[in-house]
Amino acid sequence: MDALLPLLAGLGTGLALIVAIGVQNTYLLRLAVTASVRVVVAAVVVCAASDAVLILAGVLGVGVVVERFPLAVVVIRFVGAAFLLTYGVLAAKRALRPSADAMRVEQAADDDGVPAPAAAPAGQTRTSIPAPSAPAPSTTAPSTSAPSATAPSTTAGPAGRTEVVPPGRGGVTTRPAAPTMRAAVLTMLVFTWANPHVYLDTLVFLGSVANQQGVDDRWWWTAGAVAASCLWFGALGFGGRLLRPLFARPLTWRVFDGLVAVVMLSFGVALAVGA
């Protein structure tokens, strides 16, 4: 019972600090509805592990070093501001002028890396007729007009027209590949470690609050704060996948990218001016 109180206190303080609309949470939500399970797991691990390292460093007194060298925080602030402003401009461009690919239904890769097929356009049927197999060998001379196994298939196009589809395509269209593991992890690392507020919140604030709990209770309090990060990022990463049906509509992506642009540009300007 003595350990439960500081544990719950650390859990509540950690949740109150990280449950907010920020660049890290916004990007994780985007990965949750676009990327494969492996990529989402990697992003959640990066977020939770980064918070755990920073919280532990704050408890061990590294926050004092950050306070004594403010120039390092200034450099991090301008690097983070540049990255956020660039990402915000790209998100605004996607929201205002979506490309043809961006207007298609967002499809994430399956766990085995094979992209899922996109839905056919509304009001049209896009059924692929399989190519006929090669005829069985006979004793007579083969006919030159026999169908080939590699012959192109046909699909029903609009207004009853017939379209020729190249071999192996089968009339299936997909979006460009979702973010790769490398791109997602690197982007998440920048969003996490190039944000000077994360050092002030975790190294300085959480570290000082933890050290006020006493020699014995501070580690239970720290465990609660670390558990809060794991709980929140896990819920956001895996719970966000439930929103995939909503993001099957192109309008949802335009609205979401507009919100992303507002968040990224707001935080980028705030960092640039020193807020």
N, C-alpha and C positions, 0 to 999 in steps of 0.2 A: 504493500500500500504506500510506503514511503517513496518508492521509486515511481509509482504510477502518476502521482501529481506532477512532478517535473516533466515526466514523459508527455503527458497530455498538454502541459503548458507549452512545451517546445513544439508539439504538433500544431496547436492552435496558432501560435505566433508565426510559424513557418507558412501555414496556409493563408493567413491574413496578409502575408508579405508577397506571396507569389501568385495568388489567385487574382489576376488582373489581366486586362487586355494589353498585351505588350508584343514586341517584335518576335520574341522567342515563342510565345504561345500561338501567335498568328501563323508563323511558319510551320509549327508542328501540326496545327489543324489542317493546313494545306497538304502536308505530307500524308495525314491520316486518310484523306479522301482521294488521293491520287496515287500514292506509292504502294508497293507491295508490303506484306507483313514484315519481311526482313528489314526493309528500309525503315519502317516505323519503329521497330524494336531498337535498331541502332540509334535512331534519333532520340528515343526516350532514354536510352542508356547514357547518351552524351549529356542530355539535360540533367538527369538525376545525378550522375557521377560528378559533373562539374559543380553542381550545388553542394554535394557532399564534400568535395575537396575544399571548396571555398569556406564552407562553414567550419570544417575541422581546422583549417588554417587560421580562421578568425579566433577560434577557441584557444589555439596554441600561441596567439599573440602576433600573428603576421600582420594583422590590421594596423598595428602601431607603425610598421614599416611603410605601409601605404600612406599613412598620415604624415610621415616625416619626409616623403618624397612626392610632393604633389605634381611635379613635372611629369612623372610617369602617367599619372591619371589624365593630365592634359593631352599628352600624345595619344593615349587610347581614346580619348573623347573625340578628337578630330578624325582619327581613322574610322571609328564607329559611325560618326556623322556622315562621312563620305560614302560609306557602304550603304547606310540606310537611305540616303537621298537617291542614290543610284537605283536601289531596289524599288523604292517608292515610285520613281519616274517610270520604270518598266511596268510596274503594276498598273499605274494610271493609263499607260499606253494600251495595255491589254483590255482595260475596262472601256476606254473611249473608242478604240479602233481595233476590235478583235479580228484576228485573221480568220481565214476559212477553217483552219485546223482548230482554232480556239472555240469556234461555234459548234463543233461536233461534241457528241456526248463524251465526257471525260471517262476514260477507261484505264484502270490500273492493271499492271501485269499480274498474272497469276503467280502463285508461289513458286512454280517451276520456271518462271521467267517468260512464259508464252503469253503474248497480249491477248486479251479477250476481244472478240469481234464487236464492232459497234453496231448499233441498231440501224435499220434501214430508214430512209427518209419517210416522213409521214405521207400516207396516201399512196405509197409505191410498194410494189413487191419486188424483191431482188433475190430471186431463187436461182441458184446455179444448177444447171442440168449437167450431171456428170458425163464425161466423155465416154463413148462406147469402147469397150475393151476390144483388143485385137482378135480377129476371128481365129478359130482353131485351125491348125494346119490340115490340109486335105491333099489328096493324091493329084488333084488337078493343079494347073498352074495358078499361082496367086493372082488375084485381080488387082490392077493398079488403082482401082477406085475404092479399095477397102479403107474404112476409117482408121485413123491412127490413134494410138493411146495418148499422144501429146497434142491432139487437136484441140483448138480453143473451144471452150464451152460458151453457151449463150445464156443471157439473163434477160428477164422481162423488164424493159425500160418503161419510161413514162409514155402515156397515150398509146399503149399497146405495141410500141416498137421493140424490136429485138436488138440487143447490144451484144457485141462479141467481147468476151473477157479473155485475156491472155491466160495460158496454162498456169496452174498453180495459184491463181489469184482467187478464184471461186466467188467473185463479187463481194468480198469482205473488205470493208474499210476500217481502219483503226486510227486513233490519235497517235501522235509522236510518243515515243517512250517516256514513261514517267521518270522523275529524277533518279539518277543512278545512286548507288550506295555511296560512292565517293563524293559526288556533288552534294548530296543531302547532308552527309556528315560534316564536310568542310563548311558548308553554309551555316549549319547549326553551330559549329564551333565559333565562327565569326560573330554570329548573333549573340552568343553567350559571353565570349571572352573579350570582345571589342566594345562592350557596353560598360562604361565606367560606373553606372549605377549598381551593377551587380557586385562590385567590390565594396561600395559603400553600404549596401544592404546586408551582404553576407559577412564579409571580412570585418567590417567595423561594427555595424549595428548588432547582427546576430551573435558575433563573437563577444561583444561587450555584455550583452544580455545573458549569454550563457555563463560567462565568468562571474556574474553576480549571483548565481544560484548556489554557490558554495563548492567546496572541493569535491564532495561526493555527488551532489545532485547535478552538477553541470554536464556530466557525460550522459545522464539520462535525458536531460533537456536537449542536448545536442542530438541524441538518437531520435527524439521526437521531431526535431526540425528537419533532419535528414529524411525521416519517414514521410513527412509532409510533402517534400519534393518528389519522392518516388510515387506517392499516392496521386498527386495532382497530375504529373506528367504522364503516368500510366493511364489515368482516366481520360485525359485529353487525347492521347495518341490512339488508344484502342476504342474509346467511346466515340471519337470523331468518325470512325469508319461507319457508324450507323447512319451518318448523314449522306452517304453516297447516293441513295435514291433522290434526295433533294438536289444534289449537284449534277444530276443527269440532265437538268434543264440549262441551256446556255445562258439564260437570263440570270440564273443564280450565280454563275461564274462571273458575270459582269459586275453584279452587285458586290460579290465577295472581293473581287480585285479592286473595286473602288474603295471598299473599307480598308483593304490592305494598304492601298496607296495613302489613304488619310493617316493611318497609324504610322507607317514608315516615314512619311514626310514630316509628320508632327514630331516624332521622336528625333529625327535627323536634324531638324531646325533647332529643337530644344538643346541637343548636344552641341550644335555649332555655336550657339549664342551663350552657352555655359549655364543653361537652366538646369 
